[in-house]
Every structure is written in structure tokens, then in C-alpha cells.
Amino acid sequence: MRFLLRLLSPLLGLAVAAVGVLVLIEVITAWVAPGSSPLVVPWSDWQAALTTTTWSSSVVRTAAILVAVVGLLVLLVGLVARRHDVRLTDPVPEVTVTTSPRSLARAVGHEVRSHSDVVSASVVASGGKVVVKAGTLDEPDTVRQAVRERIDELFTRLPLARRPRVSVSVAATKGVK
């Protein structure tokens, strides 16, 4: 979602800037040659059409609903795109300590990869869940239990405010041991 927000922000900014440039061109044209026709935007035709339009017409209602829906979608994208930090225990009441999910995943991945029977591992973490996928040359069930114990030991050392759920899957990889 943050990618979508980063994409929408410049596009909306460019659209507002383009409208501003068009208004500026039309205003300067109207000042320089008051009797001439509009240069780019047919605002005189729009003005004539708007004088006959009332607030209760279907065009106005449809435009209002469309603007409201687009505004709510932009608001929703902005709210969903916020950072989802992992809270740590506060050392004192005046200090709030957080870390990123990427840092938590990096710490768990380092711990998992330090196990001698793990040949590959990938970790995805959030504030509520840590998903570990590991590869081994040995029996997956015994390695899974050992990896889970290492992660539990790591979580006792880390000052996490809330312990995330852990999902560990270990698969046997092909190779020479």
C-alpha cells in the first residue's frame, strides 16, 4: 500500500499543477485579449451549461458521489499505508520503543541461519506473526523443533511488548551433505 501511496501522491500533485497552469493560461489570455475565445479550456461553454444546472440535477449528484468515493479511497489508502512498527517494552513510561518488522525478521533470520542443520532460510515478520521457511539436509521434523526452540529463546531475550505467533516450516533440500 505504501507503494500505491507513493505512486498516487506525485500523480495527484501533477494533476493539480496541470489544472493550475491551465487556469493561469486562461486568466492571462482573458486579461490580454478580453473579447477573444478561450485558448485551451472552453470555460465560456462550461459557464453557460452550469447556469442551467441545479443542485438537484443528476449530473451534480453523480459528480458529488464520485468525488466522495474517490476521496474515501484516497483516505483509505493513506490510512492503510502507515508503518506497522513492532512495539518493544518501554524502559520508562516517557519513552516508547519500536522496531521495524524488517529488523525483527533480520534478527530471527540470523538466529535461524546460525543453526548448523539449516542450509537456507527466509523470514517474514510483522507485529503479530513471524513466518519462517527453512531448508535442511537432515530430518525436517527435528530441525523444525530445534528452530522453534531457537526462536522462542530469541523472543525471551528480545524486549517485545507482545510476543508474535510463530509459523515454522522446514523442508528437506537436495544436496550432498
N, CA, C and O of each residue as an XYZ file, in Angstrom:
708
protein
N       0.808     -1.202      0.000
C       0.000      0.000      0.000
C       0.851      1.265      0.000
O       0.485      2.282     -0.590
N       1.995      1.177      0.677
C       2.836      2.363      0.685
C       3.321      2.673     -0.722
O       3.488      3.841     -1.076
N       3.552      1.626     -1.541
C       3.949      1.842     -2.930
C       2.847      2.574     -3.688
O       3.118      3.493     -4.462
N       1.594      2.156     -3.459
C       0.471      2.803     -4.132
C       0.369      4.270     -3.715
O       0.104      5.137     -4.547
N       0.577      4.543     -2.442
C       0.530      5.918     -1.967
C       1.673      6.740     -2.563
O       1.488      7.901     -2.930
N       2.838      6.136     -2.654
C       3.979      6.840     -3.258
C       3.769      7.080     -4.744
O       4.320      8.029     -5.302
N       2.990      6.242     -5.381
C       2.676      6.427     -6.790
C       1.580      7.469     -6.978
O       1.659      8.296     -7.886
N       0.557      7.433     -6.124
C      -0.575      8.366     -6.258
C      -0.211      9.809     -5.908
O      -0.717     10.739     -6.537
N       0.645     10.006     -4.928
C       0.974     11.369     -4.486
C       1.543     12.232     -5.605
O       1.025     13.326     -5.830
N       2.576     11.801     -6.314
C       3.068     12.645     -7.406
C       2.061     12.808     -8.532
O       1.985     13.876     -9.139
N       1.279     11.760     -8.826
C       0.285     11.869     -9.899
C      -0.785     12.902     -9.553
O      -1.161     13.717    -10.396
N      -1.276     12.869     -8.312
C      -2.260     13.874     -7.900
C      -1.641     15.267     -7.885
O      -2.293     16.244     -8.255
N      -0.391     15.357     -7.461
C       0.300     16.649     -7.483
C       0.459     17.187     -8.889
O       0.262     18.379     -9.126
N       0.813     16.318     -9.824
C       0.946     16.747    -11.222
C      -0.400     17.164    -11.809
O      -0.473     18.117    -12.586
N      -1.467     16.451    -11.437
C      -2.798     16.821    -11.940
C      -3.203     18.200    -11.417
O      -3.732     19.015    -12.172
N      -2.964     18.463    -10.150
C      -3.296     19.785     -9.582
C      -2.433     20.865    -10.234
O      -2.923     21.954    -10.532
N      -1.156     20.570    -10.456
C      -0.279     21.548    -11.108
C      -0.735     21.822    -12.544
O      -0.700     22.968    -12.994
N      -1.159     20.784    -13.263
C      -1.639     20.974    -14.636
C      -2.890     21.835    -14.673
O      -3.022     22.710    -15.528
N      -3.806     21.590    -13.751
C      -5.018     22.431    -13.684
C      -4.636     23.875    -13.364
O      -5.205     24.810    -13.926
N      -3.682     24.051    -12.471
C      -3.222     25.409    -12.151
C      -2.617     26.123    -13.339
O      -2.859     27.313    -13.539
N      -1.829     25.408    -14.132
C      -1.222     26.009    -15.321
C      -2.304     26.376    -16.339
O      -2.239     27.441    -16.951
N      -3.301     25.499    -16.525
C      -4.384     25.809    -17.470
C      -5.178     27.035    -17.012
O      -5.525     27.883    -17.834
N      -5.466     27.139    -15.729
C      -6.186     28.316    -15.219
C      -5.349     29.568    -15.422
O      -5.874     30.610    -15.812
N      -4.053     29.473    -15.161
C      -3.169     30.622    -15.361
C      -3.151     31.061    -16.824
O      -3.216     32.257    -17.109
N      -3.064     30.118    -17.744
C      -3.072     30.448    -19.176
C      -4.383     31.127    -19.562
O      -4.377     32.122    -20.287
N      -5.499     30.597    -19.086
C      -6.806     31.182    -19.426
C      -6.972     32.578    -18.824
O      -7.529     33.462    -19.475
N      -6.507     32.788    -17.612
C      -6.631     34.109    -16.976
C      -5.778     35.131    -17.724
O      -6.231     36.245    -17.989
N      -4.558     34.759    -18.060
C      -3.687     35.688    -18.792
C      -4.282     35.998    -20.171
O      -4.233     37.142    -20.622
N      -4.841     34.986    -20.840
C      -5.486     35.202    -22.141
C      -6.677     36.148    -22.007
O      -6.870     37.031    -22.843
N      -7.474     35.961    -20.955
C      -8.635     36.836    -20.747
C      -8.208     38.263    -20.428
O      -8.907     39.199    -20.816
N      -7.084     38.467    -19.735
C      -6.617     39.811    -19.425
C      -6.041     40.507    -20.657
O      -6.284     41.691    -20.890
N      -5.268     39.741    -21.447
C      -4.605     40.332    -22.602
C      -5.622     40.649    -23.705
O      -5.597     41.739    -24.276
N      -6.504     39.709    -23.999
C      -7.498     39.897    -25.057
C      -8.871     39.538    -24.499
O      -9.319     38.402    -24.651
N      -9.551     40.504    -23.847
C     -10.812     40.198    -23.172
C     -11.913     39.680    -24.101
O     -12.764     38.918    -23.642
N     -11.938     40.037    -25.319
C     -13.005     39.620    -26.221
C     -12.711     38.331    -26.975
O     -13.567     37.843    -27.712
N     -11.529     37.775    -26.808
C     -11.162     36.587    -27.587
C     -11.796     35.327    -26.984
O     -12.273     35.333    -25.849
N     -11.788     34.266    -27.764
C     -12.320     32.990    -27.279
C     -11.276     32.336    -26.372
O     -10.098     32.691    -26.418
N     -11.706     31.395    -25.561
C     -10.752     30.726    -24.663
C      -9.645     30.025    -25.453
O      -9.866     29.541    -26.563
N      -8.468     29.981    -24.866
C      -7.310     29.424    -25.549
C      -7.292     27.892    -25.495
O      -7.131     27.245    -26.530
N      -7.452     27.311    -24.319
C      -7.365     25.851    -24.162
C      -8.672     25.275    -23.642
O      -9.218     24.337    -24.224
N      -9.171     25.832    -22.552
C     -10.363     25.297    -21.882
C     -11.590     26.095    -22.333
O     -11.583     27.324    -22.256
N     -12.634     25.420    -22.799
C     -13.844     26.153    -23.229
C     -14.685     26.568    -22.015
O     -15.804     26.086    -21.839
N     -14.149     27.452    -21.190
C     -14.824     27.801    -19.943
C     -16.102     28.589    -20.169
O     -17.009     28.534    -19.338
N     -16.196     29.309    -21.257
C     -17.436     30.057    -21.511
C     -18.591     29.102    -21.816
O     -19.721     29.352    -21.396
N     -18.322     28.013    -22.541
C     -19.353     26.990    -22.775
C     -19.726     26.292    -21.473
O     -20.897     26.009    -21.219
N     -18.708     26.018    -20.647
C     -18.980     25.378    -19.351
C     -19.815     26.299    -18.466
O     -20.717     25.845    -17.761
N     -19.509     27.588    -18.507
C     -20.266     28.549    -17.704
C     -21.721     28.595    -18.159
O     -22.624     28.663    -17.326
N     -21.955     28.559    -19.437
C     -23.328     28.568    -19.959
C     -24.067     27.292    -19.553
O     -25.252     27.342    -19.224
N     -23.388     26.169    -19.573
C     -24.016     24.904    -19.176
C     -24.292     24.886    -17.683
O     -25.312     24.346    -17.253
N     -23.406     25.464    -16.887
C     -23.590     25.450    -15.432
C     -24.707     26.404    -14.977
O     -25.288     26.207    -13.910
N     -25.006     27.427    -15.771
C     -26.080     28.337    -15.368
C     -27.440     27.663    -15.428
O     -28.370     28.077    -14.736
N     -27.562     26.627    -16.251
C     -28.842     25.913    -16.339
C     -28.886     24.684    -15.433
O     -29.931     24.042    -15.326
N     -27.786     24.347    -14.785
C     -27.720     23.161    -13.927
C     -28.090     23.549    -12.502
O     -27.633     24.570    -11.989
N     -28.919     22.729    -11.868
C     -29.302     22.980    -10.471
C     -28.620     21.962     -9.565
O     -28.047     20.978    -10.033
N     -28.693     22.218     -8.248
C     -28.088     21.310     -7.275
C     -28.797     19.954     -7.246
O     -28.204     18.957     -6.835
N     -30.029     19.908     -7.669
C     -30.771     18.646     -7.611
C     -30.683     17.842     -8.910
O     -31.323     16.797     -9.028
N     -29.914     18.305     -9.869
C     -29.801     17.558    -11.126
C     -28.930     16.312    -10.922
O     -28.090     16.253    -10.024
N     -29.157     15.342    -11.774
C     -28.447     14.067    -11.625
C     -26.954     14.204    -11.912
O     -26.159     13.450    -11.351
N     -26.556     15.126    -12.752
C     -25.140     15.324    -13.057
C     -24.387     15.796    -11.815
O     -23.286     15.326    -11.528
N     -24.989     16.723    -11.087
C     -24.350     17.249     -9.881
C     -24.279     16.164     -8.810
O     -23.252     16.021     -8.147
N     -25.337     15.410     -8.635
C     -25.339     14.327     -7.633
C     -24.318     13.251     -7.991
O     -23.596     12.767     -7.119
N     -24.253     12.876     -9.260
C     -23.288     11.865     -9.689
C     -21.857     12.350     -9.466
O     -21.009     11.592     -8.996
N     -21.591     13.605     -9.801
C     -20.248     14.151     -9.592
C     -19.916     14.200     -8.100
O     -18.782     13.912     -7.716
N     -20.870     14.555     -7.264
C     -20.627     14.606     -5.818
C     -20.336     13.215     -5.259
O     -19.442     13.051     -4.430
N     -21.085     12.225     -5.710
C     -20.854     10.854     -5.247
C     -19.489     10.368     -5.722
O     -18.763      9.728     -4.962
N     -19.135     10.661     -6.960
C     -17.844     10.247     -7.497
C     -16.692     10.886     -6.722
O     -15.720     10.211     -6.381
N     -16.799     12.169     -6.447
C     -15.748     12.856     -5.682
C     -15.656     12.284     -4.266
O     -14.554     12.112     -3.744
N     -16.791     11.989     -3.640
C     -16.783     11.415     -2.296
C     -16.145     10.031     -2.289
O     -15.371      9.721     -1.383
N     -16.448      9.202     -3.266
C     -15.875      7.851     -3.336
C     -14.369      7.917     -3.566
O     -13.611      7.201     -2.912
N     -13.934      8.764     -4.482
C     -12.501      8.904     -4.735
C     -11.799      9.443     -3.492
O     -10.709      8.982     -3.153
N     -12.397     10.397     -2.819
C     -11.814     10.926     -1.582
C     -11.707      9.873     -0.496
O     -10.698      9.808      0.207
N     -12.735      9.046     -0.349
C     -12.680      7.970      0.643
C     -11.628      6.927      0.282
O     -10.954      6.398      1.166
N     -11.481      6.629     -1.001
C     -10.448      5.679     -1.419
C      -9.047      6.216     -1.132
O      -8.181      5.475     -0.667
N      -8.826      7.483     -1.404
C      -7.523      8.094     -1.121
C      -7.270      8.099      0.391
O      -6.155      7.823      0.834
N      -8.295      8.412      1.175
C      -8.165      8.387      2.628
C      -7.862      6.980      3.130
O      -7.017      6.802      4.007
N      -8.542      5.984      2.582
C      -8.311      4.595      2.968
C      -6.894      4.157      2.622
O      -6.238      3.504      3.433
N      -6.415      4.502      1.440
C      -5.048      4.159      1.048
C      -4.050      4.824      1.994
O      -3.057      4.206      2.377
N      -4.300      6.050      2.367
C      -3.413      6.743      3.300
C      -3.398      6.117      4.680
O      -2.348      6.051      5.320
N      -4.544      5.659      5.145
C      -4.605      5.036      6.465
C      -3.973      3.652      6.474
O      -3.326      3.279      7.452
N      -4.148      2.894      5.418
C      -3.603      1.545      5.359
C      -2.087      1.579      5.141
O      -1.393      0.643      5.537
N      -1.573      2.618      4.529
C      -0.160      2.685      4.170
C       0.739      3.102      5.327
O       1.939      3.288      5.127
N       0.206      3.250      6.502
C       1.053      3.680      7.619
C       2.039      2.579      7.982
O       1.868      1.421      7.601
N       3.067      2.957      8.722
C       4.073      1.980      9.151
C       3.480      1.081     10.218
O       2.718      1.536     11.070
N       3.824     -0.174     10.172
C       3.363     -1.146     11.156
C       4.550     -1.573     12.000
O       5.085     -2.667     11.823
N       4.960     -0.709     12.918
C       6.114     -0.990     13.748
C       5.803     -2.052     14.794
O       4.650     -2.252     15.175
N       6.846     -2.723     15.246
C       6.752     -3.721     16.303
C       7.132     -3.027     17.607
O       8.228     -2.481     17.740
N       6.214     -3.056     18.559
C       6.472     -2.381     19.834
C       7.361     -3.234     20.726
O       7.210     -4.452     20.809
N       8.282     -2.564     21.383
C       9.126     -3.198     22.381
C       8.707     -2.671     23.750
O       7.995     -1.671     23.843
N       9.142     -3.337     24.799
C       8.771     -2.865     26.135
C       9.447     -1.524     26.387
O      10.607     -1.321     26.027
N       8.717     -0.627     27.001
C       9.218      0.711     27.262
C      10.117      0.695     28.496
O       9.714      0.184     29.540
N      11.336      1.250     28.395
C      12.218      1.254     29.557
C      11.695      2.138     30.690
O      11.857      1.815     31.867
N      11.073      3.244     30.324
C      10.428      4.139     31.287
C       9.124      4.596     30.657
O       8.990      4.542     29.435
N       8.157      5.047     31.451
C       6.858      5.429     30.868
C       6.929      6.554     29.835
O       6.054      6.646     28.974
N       7.934      7.396     29.901
C       8.020      8.537     28.983
C       8.634      8.178     27.635
O       8.641      9.006     26.724
N       9.150      6.952     27.493
C       9.857      6.555     26.275
C       9.110      5.407     25.608
O       8.779      4.409     26.248
N       8.852      5.563     24.319
C       8.247      4.500     23.533
C       9.313      3.937     22.600
O       9.994      4.681     21.895
N       9.447      2.608     22.607
C      10.478      1.965     21.806
C       9.805      1.053     20.789
O       8.955      0.237     21.143
N      10.196      1.199     19.510
C       9.668      0.351     18.437
C      10.820     -0.099     17.558
O      11.917      0.460     17.596
N      10.546     -1.106     16.779
C      11.473     -1.555     15.748
C      10.662     -1.895     14.512
O       9.442     -2.042     14.585
N      11.321     -2.017     13.405
C      10.603     -2.322     12.167
C      10.414     -3.830     12.035
O      11.206     -4.600     12.578
N       9.378     -4.258     11.323
C       9.222     -5.686     11.062
C      10.426     -6.273     10.323
O      10.768     -7.438     10.523
N      11.058     -5.485      9.485
C      12.237     -5.954      8.760
C      13.383     -6.265      9.720
O      14.097     -7.250      9.537
N      13.560     -5.425     10.744
C      14.615     -5.680     11.726
C      14.321     -6.934     12.532
O      15.226     -7.721     12.811
N      13.061     -7.127     12.908
C      12.688     -8.341     13.629
C      12.928     -9.574     12.747
O      13.446    -10.584     13.222
N      12.560     -9.493     11.492
C      12.782    -10.605     10.564
C      14.276    -10.872     10.393
O      14.698    -12.025     10.305
N      15.059     -9.826     10.347
C      16.506     -9.985     10.216
C      17.092    -10.681     11.436
O      17.947    -11.555     11.294
N      16.643    -10.305     12.641
C      17.135    -10.939     13.867
C      16.737    -12.411     13.920
O      17.552    -13.266     14.269
N      15.484    -12.707     13.573
C      15.030    -14.098     13.573
C      15.771    -14.891     12.504
O      16.174    -16.027     12.752
N      15.957    -14.318     11.332
C      16.674    -15.000     10.255
C      18.109    -15.308     10.627
O      18.620    -16.385     10.321
N      18.761    -14.359     11.289
C      20.137    -14.588     11.727
C      20.184    -15.744     12.727
O      21.073    -16.593     12.662
N      19.231    -15.770     13.644
C      19.174    -16.841     14.639
C      18.904    -18.190     13.977
O      19.528    -19.188     14.339
N      17.991    -18.234     13.021
C      17.646    -19.489     12.344
C      18.828    -19.984     11.508
O      19.150    -21.172     11.527
N      19.472    -19.075     10.777
C      20.588    -19.475      9.915
C      21.819    -19.906     10.706
O      22.687    -20.597     10.172
N      21.904    -19.505     11.972
C      23.057    -19.909     12.783
C      22.957    -21.364     13.228
O      23.939    -21.919     13.721
N      21.813    -21.986     13.068
C      21.658    -23.414     13.387
C      22.447    -24.211     12.356
O      22.373    -23.928     11.161
N      23.200    -25.201     12.814
C      24.110    -25.924     11.914
C      23.379    -26.774     10.878
O      23.939    -27.059      9.820
N      22.149    -27.183     11.154
C      21.426    -28.043     10.213
C      20.602    -27.269      9.188
O      20.029    -27.880      8.287
N      20.526    -25.956      9.297
C      19.746    -25.140      8.364
C      20.670    -24.673      7.246
O      21.698    -24.046      7.499
N      20.292    -24.984      6.001
C      21.104    -24.560      4.860
C      20.546    -23.314      4.176
O      21.285    -22.595      3.503
N      19.254    -23.053      4.343
C      18.657    -21.839      3.780
C      17.448    -21.460      4.621
O      16.798    -22.318      5.218
N      17.155    -20.166      4.660
C      16.004    -19.710      5.437
C      15.513    -18.380      4.901
O      16.293    -17.548      4.439
N      14.199    -18.196      4.973
C      13.595    -16.902      4.665
C      12.599    -16.595      5.776
O      11.892    -17.481      6.256
N      12.556    -15.340      6.175
C      11.728    -14.931      7.301
C      10.930    -13.698      6.897
O      11.470    -12.753      6.322
N       9.636    -13.723      7.206
C       8.766    -12.566      7.033
C       8.144    -12.289      8.392
O       7.601    -13.195      9.024
N       8.218    -11.039      8.846
C       7.733    -10.723     10.186
C       6.804     -9.523     10.153
O       6.936     -8.630      9.316
N       5.864     -9.524     11.083
C       5.008     -8.374     11.351
C       4.873     -8.289     12.865
O       5.471     -9.082     13.592
N       4.099     -7.339     13.331
C       3.918     -7.217     14.771
C       3.205     -8.398     15.384
O       3.378     -8.672     16.572
N       2.403     -9.108     14.601
C       1.612    -10.203     15.135
C       2.063    -11.590     14.734
O       1.649    -12.570     15.354
N       2.909    -11.704     13.703
C       3.250    -13.037     13.222
C       4.634    -13.040     12.594
O       5.047    -12.078     11.946
N       5.348    -14.158     12.803
C       6.641    -14.382     12.172
C       6.539    -15.700     11.412
O       6.203    -16.732     11.993
N       6.827    -15.666     10.117
C       6.757    -16.854      9.269
C       8.176    -17.203      8.839
O       8.869    -16.395      8.220
N       8.600    -18.430      9.181
C       9.944    -18.896      8.866
C       9.831    -20.084      7.920
O       9.093    -21.035      8.180
N      10.576    -20.013      6.813
C      10.678    -21.142      5.887
C      12.153    -21.484      5.793
O      12.976    -20.665      5.384
N      12.471    -22.720      6.182
C      13.870    -23.128      6.219
C      14.071    -24.384      5.389
O      13.141    -25.160      5.166
N      15.288    -24.564      4.945
C      15.672    -25.758      4.212
C      16.771    -26.480      4.967
O      17.644    -25.844      5.557
N      16.736    -27.797      4.952
C      17.724    -28.591      5.667
C      18.072    -29.832      4.870
O      17.327    -30.248      3.982
N      19.225    -30.422      5.202
C      19.625    -31.687      4.604
C      19.248    -32.854      5.515
O      19.306    -34.013      5.105
N      18.859    -32.537      6.758
C      18.522    -33.562      7.747
C      17.017    -33.766      7.807
O      16.276    -33.306      6.938
N      16.580    -34.465      8.847
C      15.164    -34.742      9.073
C      14.431    -33.421      9.387
O      14.779    -32.755     10.362
N      13.432    -33.032      8.587
C      12.760    -31.747      8.797
C      12.072    -31.603     10.152
O      12.060    -30.506     10.711
N      11.499    -32.677     10.696
C      10.768    -32.536     11.958
C      11.684    -32.188     13.119
O      11.329    -31.355     13.953
N      12.848    -32.805     13.189
C      13.766    -32.486     14.295
C      14.340    -31.085     14.132
O      14.508    -30.361     15.113
N      14.638    -30.708     12.906
C      15.162    -29.353     12.670
C      14.083    -28.312     12.960
O      14.385    -27.243     13.491
N      12.828    -28.609     12.618
C      11.729    -27.683     12.890
C      11.621    -27.406     14.387
O      11.459    -26.258     14.802
N      11.712    -28.459     15.189
C      11.625    -28.293     16.639
C      12.808    -27.479     17.171
O      12.639    -26.620     18.037
N      13.996    -27.753     16.652
C      15.181    -27.007     17.094
C      15.086    -25.537     16.693
O      15.454    -24.653     17.467
N      14.596    -25.281     15.492
C      14.443    -23.892     15.027
C      13.404    -23.169     15.879
O      13.612    -22.018     16.263
N      12.302    -23.825     16.174
C      11.267    -23.209     17.017
C      11.820    -22.885     18.408
O      11.512    -21.832     18.968
N      12.633    -23.784     18.965
C      13.238    -23.523     20.280
C      14.184    -22.334     20.217
O      14.222    -21.521     21.141
N      14.945    -22.225     19.141
C      15.857    -21.079     18.994
C      15.080    -19.764     18.897
O      15.478    -18.749     19.469
N      13.972    -19.802     18.167
C      13.161    -18.581     18.031
C      12.538    -18.216     19.379
O      12.501    -17.040     19.740
N      12.054    -19.202     20.121
C      11.499    -18.926     21.453
C      12.558    -18.343     22.375
O      12.280    -17.425     23.148
N      13.773    -18.876     22.294
C      14.869    -18.354     23.111
C      15.191    -16.909     22.714
O      15.444    -16.064     23.572
N      15.180    -16.638     21.414
C      15.424    -15.274     20.941
C      14.349    -14.330     21.461
O      14.656    -13.215     21.882
N      13.083    -14.765     21.436
C      11.999    -13.901     21.895
C      12.070    -13.643     23.392
O      11.583    -12.610     23.851
N      12.650    -14.531     24.157
C      12.833    -14.250     25.589
C      13.934    -13.224     25.796
O      13.896    -12.467     26.766
N      14.917    -13.184     24.901
C      15.990    -12.188     25.014
C      15.548    -10.818     24.508
O      15.985     -9.793     25.032
N      14.685    -10.793     23.496
C      14.230     -9.509     22.944
C      13.163     -8.902     23.851
O      12.322     -9.631     24.378
N      13.179     -7.600     24.040
C      12.166     -6.960     24.898
C      10.870     -6.646     24.133
O      10.464     -5.487     24.049
N      10.226     -7.677     23.579
C       8.998     -7.479     22.814
C       7.840     -7.202     23.761
O       7.679     -7.890     24.769
N       7.039     -6.200     23.442
C       5.859     -5.892     24.259
C       4.804     -6.985     24.107
O       4.095     -7.306     25.061
N       4.703     -7.545     22.928
C       3.746     -8.620     22.659
C       4.443     -9.670     21.811
O       5.017     -9.362     20.767
N       4.387    -10.873     22.254
C       5.079    -11.955     21.551
C       4.281    -12.350     20.305
O       3.105    -12.699     20.414
N       4.908    -12.299     19.118
C       4.186    -12.675     17.894
C       4.034    -14.192     17.774
O       4.807    -14.957     18.351
N       3.026    -14.605     17.016
C       2.871    -16.027     16.711
C       3.984    -16.428     15.751
O       4.457    -15.624     14.947
N       4.387    -17.678     15.855
C       5.485    -18.156     15.025
C       4.996    -19.325     14.190
O       4.369    -20.251     14.704
N       5.289    -19.273     12.895
C       4.988    -20.365     11.977
C       6.304    -20.802     11.351
O       6.962    -20.029     10.654
N       6.683    -22.067     11.611
C       7.948    -22.583     11.099
C       7.648    -23.747     10.164
O       6.950    -24.691     10.535
N       8.177    -23.673      8.959
C       8.090    -24.806      8.047
C       9.498    -25.120      7.562
O      10.231    -24.238      7.114
N       9.854    -26.377      7.659
C      11.182    -26.826      7.261
C      11.002    -27.896      6.189
O      10.208    -28.822      6.351
N      11.727    -27.765      5.122
C      11.668    -28.717      4.018
C      13.062    -29.286      3.781
O      14.069    -28.594      3.935
N      13.097    -30.536      3.410
C      14.379    -31.169      3.077
C      14.801    -30.711      1.695
O      14.011    -30.742      0.752
N      16.042    -30.288      1.580
C      16.588    -29.862      0.290
C      17.501    -30.946     -0.238
O      18.048    -31.741      0.527
N      17.660    -30.974     -1.524
C      18.527    -31.965     -2.153
C      19.953    -31.432     -2.175
O      20.176    -30.242     -2.398
N      20.875    -32.280     -1.952
C      22.250    -31.855     -1.990
C      23.133    -32.867     -1.317
O      22.654    -33.856     -0.761
N      24.408    -32.625     -1.367
C      25.378    -33.526     -0.744
C      25.723    -32.959      0.620
O      26.027    -31.775      0.764
N      25.670    -33.827      1.613
C      25.941    -33.367      2.975
C      27.376    -33.516      3.304
O      27.794    -33.179      4.412
